[in-house]
Amino acid sequence: MTDTHEIHAIVTRAFFCANHITEGQRFVFDLKGRIDPARSDANLCLGILAKLQPALLLAQDRAAEGQHPISPRFKHFDCFDTGIDHGGTGKVYVELRLVDKATGETVGPVVTA
């Protein structure tokens, strides 16, 4: 799974972001948690990347155990900025997805009965 899949952090909502990140952009990571800046179209931002780091470690552990790397309960994140309504500059929200590198399709979790 490591060479055939990647993790996308897709921006689901963004407003007044100081780094000009917009909805629909993405950060692309391999399953070892390394960002691929050439394939990511969102501007790099430590505020969101730092929030994603624990989830990327969890994805590594889950993949090593043969589970779907993205936890169904641990896949939505926001940046460290408090938001304009609380004295910050803006806010960015992302959702993690496992993506097949060859097809670009999202890979859902395996459901067992």
C-alpha positions as CSV (number, residue, x, y, z in Angstrom):
1,M,0.0,0.0,0.0
2,T,2.9,2.4,0.7
3,D,3.9,2.9,-3.0
4,T,0.4,2.8,-4.5
5,H,-1.4,5.2,-2.2
6,E,-1.0,8.7,-0.7
7,I,-2.8,10.9,1.8
8,H,-4.5,14.1,0.7
9,A,-5.4,16.8,3.1
10,I,-8.1,18.6,1.1
11,V,-9.2,22.1,2.2
12,T,-12.9,21.9,2.9
13,R,-13.3,25.5,4.1
14,A,-11.0,28.5,4.3
15,F,-11.6,32.2,5.0
16,F,-9.2,35.2,5.5
17,C,-6.2,32.9,5.5
18,A,-3.0,34.8,5.8
19,N,-1.2,32.3,3.5
20,H,-4.0,32.5,0.9
21,I,-5.0,28.9,1.1
22,T,-8.4,28.4,-0.5
23,E,-11.2,25.8,-0.5
24,G,-10.5,22.8,-2.8
25,Q,-6.7,23.0,-2.6
26,R,-4.7,20.1,-1.1
27,F,-1.6,19.0,0.6
28,V,-0.3,15.6,-0.7
29,F,1.7,13.3,1.6
30,D,3.2,9.8,1.2
31,L,2.2,7.1,3.7
32,K,5.4,7.9,5.6
33,G,4.1,11.4,6.3
34,R,6.4,13.3,3.9
35,I,4.8,16.2,2.1
36,D,5.1,16.3,-1.7
37,P,5.3,20.1,-2.4
38,A,5.4,19.5,-6.1
39,R,2.0,17.8,-6.1
40,S,0.5,20.0,-3.4
41,D,-1.3,23.0,-4.6
42,A,-2.0,24.7,-1.3
43,N,0.6,27.2,0.0
44,L,2.8,25.7,2.8
45,C,1.6,26.7,6.2
46,L,3.1,25.5,9.5
47,G,-0.2,26.2,11.3
48,I,-2.1,23.5,9.4
49,L,0.9,21.1,8.9
50,A,1.6,21.0,12.6
51,K,-2.0,20.0,13.3
52,L,-1.7,17.2,10.7
53,Q,1.5,15.6,12.0
54,P,-0.2,13.5,14.7
55,A,-2.7,12.2,12.2
56,L,0.1,11.3,9.7
57,L,1.8,9.3,12.5
58,L,-1.5,7.5,13.2
59,A,-1.9,6.7,9.5
60,Q,1.6,5.1,9.5
61,D,0.6,2.9,12.5
62,R,-2.7,2.0,11.1
63,A,-1.2,1.0,7.7
64,A,1.5,-1.1,9.4
65,E,-1.3,-3.0,11.2
66,G,-3.1,-3.6,8.0
67,Q,-5.9,-1.1,8.7
68,H,-7.1,1.7,6.5
69,P,-4.6,4.5,7.2
70,I,-7.3,7.2,7.8
71,S,-9.1,6.9,11.0
72,P,-12.9,7.4,10.5
73,R,-13.0,9.5,13.7
74,F,-9.7,11.4,13.3
75,K,-9.7,12.9,9.8
76,H,-11.0,16.5,10.1
77,F,-8.6,19.2,11.2
78,D,-8.3,23.0,11.4
79,C,-5.3,25.3,11.6
80,F,-3.9,26.9,14.7
81,D,-5.2,30.4,13.9
82,T,-8.1,31.2,16.2
83,G,-10.0,32.8,13.3
84,I,-11.0,36.3,12.5
85,D,-14.0,36.2,14.9
86,H,-11.5,35.5,17.8
87,G,-8.8,38.0,17.0
88,G,-6.9,35.9,14.5
89,T,-6.5,36.4,10.8
90,G,-8.5,33.5,9.4
91,K,-9.1,29.8,9.4
92,V,-8.5,26.7,7.3
93,Y,-10.2,23.3,7.6
94,V,-9.1,20.1,6.0
95,E,-10.2,16.5,5.6
96,L,-7.8,13.6,5.2
97,R,-8.4,11.1,2.4
98,L,-6.5,8.0,1.2
99,V,-6.0,8.3,-2.5
100,D,-4.9,5.7,-5.1
101,K,-1.9,7.2,-6.9
102,A,-2.7,5.6,-10.2
103,T,-6.4,6.6,-10.5
104,G,-6.6,9.6,-8.2
105,E,-9.7,8.0,-6.6
106,T,-10.4,8.2,-2.9
107,V,-10.1,4.8,-1.3
108,G,-12.8,4.2,1.3
109,P,-12.3,2.0,4.4
110,V,-12.9,-1.7,4.1
111,V,-16.2,-2.6,5.9
112,T,-16.4,-6.1,7.3
113,A,-19.6,-7.8,8.5
